[in-house]
Amino acid sequence: MENYICNNQAELVGIVEDELTFNHELYGEKFYSFTLRVPRLSGISDYIRVMVSDRLLTDFPLAVGNMVEIAGQFRSYNSYEQGENRLILTVFAKDLMVPDAAVHKNPNSLYLNGYVCKEPIYRTTPFGREITDLLLAVNRTYNKSDYIPVIAWGRNARYCRSFDVGEHVKLWGRIQSREYQKRVSEEEVVTRTAYEVSISKLELEES
């Protein structure tokens, strides 16, 4: 179990953006969701969904506007909505802490150890920036896996564009959010939020 926990490690420092909402209950344990606003150095922020157990909230109540440090895992869930399956990505909180103002930590860091489960997609932006999209399967306990979309840039994009499905990869990066619009009918366009991992460093493990 310890190996599975080490496969997927997220650490976030941010501000609680909205009220907690009930998500589900499992074996008497209730889980709630909220949005954490995590600032970037550029001045903009990522808005990341977090799931937390009521057992963590007993001694650490969360309120809008509070700053909190979260240690957990970046997980994926399938959700059937409006006639289609959607991959839902959220940070599953394992610990809540008050940030230490004297310690300047990276407010958004993620480590994943998994396997390429889809052919990489390499492309360039209109400005000539190189990008490779990967889908990583990260093993979890009870024979489950999380499927995490990741993006590599520049030399990392060139490096991983030739990865084969099934290859073992370790990567370090950050969770980022972006809004996009999707047309659901002739008259209706909805705004949704996509989550992905921006890679800062990756390693290909030998078989």
N, C-alpha and C positions, 0 to 999 in steps of 0.2 A: 504494500500500500504506500510505503514511503517513496518508492520509485515513481509511482503514478503521480503523487503530489509534486515531486521534483520535476516532472515532465512539463509542468504548466504553472508558472509563478508570475502573478501580476501584483504590482505595487503602485498605488495611486494616492495622490494628495490633492484634494480639491474641496469645493464648496457644495453643500447640499442645495440643489436647485429647486426641488419641488417636494410636495408632501409624499410620505410613504403610502403606497397603495397595496392592498392585499393581492397576492399573486396565486398562491395555492397552499394546500395543507397536505402533509405527508406524515403518516404515523404519529399524528398529534402535534407535529412541529409545523408552525405557520411561517410562511415566507412572504416577504414584502419587497417591492421594487421601488426604486427612486432614481433620479438623474443626478449624477455628479458632474459639476463643471470643473474641468481640469485645464488650467491656463497653459498656453505655449509661450515660448520666449518671444514669438512674433507679436504677441498681444492678443491674438484670437484664442478661442477656447475650444476644447473638445467636450461634447456632452455625452457622457458614457452611462449606460444603464447598469445599475447594480442591483443584485438580489441579495437579501440578507435575512437570516433566521431571527425569529422573535427571541431566541435564546441569547443572541448577542446583544439584543436591544434592552435586556433586563437591566444591565449595569451601564449601558451606553446609549441613552436615548438620543435620537437624531432629530434635529429641527432645521427648517429652511434657513439658510444663511450660515450654518455652522461649518467650520473647516474640520475635515476628518482625514485621517490616513487609513487606507484600506489595504490589507494583504489578502490575496485570494487567487482565484483562477479565472481565466477567460474561457467561457464555456458556450456551447452551441446547443440549440433546441429546435426541433421541428414544430411549427405551428401551422394549423390549417385555418386559413382566414380568407373569407370572400371567394371560396371556391378554388383556392390554390395553396400549395405548400410553401411556407416561407422559412428560411433559416434565421432564427433569432439568436443574436449574440449578446451576452451579458457577462459582467464580472460577478462571480459568485464569491461573496465575502466570507472569509474564514476568520478574520480578526479586524476589529475596529480600534483605532488609537487616536489620541490627541497628538497632532504633529508637534515635534520639538522645534521651536522657532530658532534655536541655536544651531540646529543641524540642517544644512542646505542639501536636501535630497532631490534626486530626479523625481519630479511629480508624476511621471508617467513612464513606467518601465515594465517590460514583459519579456519573459524567457519561455520559449517553446522547444520541445524535443519531440519530433514526430516524423511522419512519412508523407512524401508527395503522393497525393491520391488523384491527381488530375493533370493532364498534359499542360505544361507551362504555356502561358500566352505572352509573347513578346511583342511590344509595339513601341512607337515613338510618338511623342506629343507634337502638335503643330510647331512648337518651338524647338523641336529636335531632342527633347529629353527622353532618355531610354527608360522603359518600364517593363517589368515582367510580373505577371499575376500568377500566384501559386495558390493551391488549396492544400492545406496541411491537415492530416489526420493525427490527432494527439490522443494516445491511449489514456483512459480513465478507469477507475475501479469498477467492478461488477461487469466486466466485459463491454464497457461502453467506450465511445470515442467522441471527441469534439472535432468538428470540421471548421477550420479557421482560415478565412481568406487573408492572404498576405501579399504585400507589394514590395518589390525590390526596385531600386533606382540606380541609374548610372552603371558603374562597374559591377555592382552586385547583380543588376538586371542582366548584364551580358554573361556573368558567371553562371547564373542559375537557369538561363533560358533553355539549356540543353539537358537539364535534369530529367531523368526517367521516372515514370510512375513507380512507386515502391521504394525510392531511394530515401535513406535516413538523413534527416537534416536537423541541425540545432540552430536556433536563431535568437537574436536579441533585437528588441525594437520598442515601439510604442503603439498604444491603441489610439486610433483616430476616428473621428466621425465626420460625415459629410451628408448634406441634404441633397435629395434629387427629387424630381417630379415624375410621376407615373400616371399615364392615362388609363383609367379603369372603365370608362365608357365614352361615348361620343360627347357627352356634356361635362363629364367630371374628370378633373385632374387632381390627384392627391400628392401632398408632399410627404416624403418618407425620409428616414435617416438610415444610412448605411454605415456599418462599422467594419474596419479592417485593421490590419497590423502593418505599420510602415517599418521595414527592416533597416536597422543600422549596421548589423553584423550577422553573418551566417557562416556555418561550417557544414561541409558534406562529410558524413561519417562513413568510414570504410565498412564494407560488408563483413 
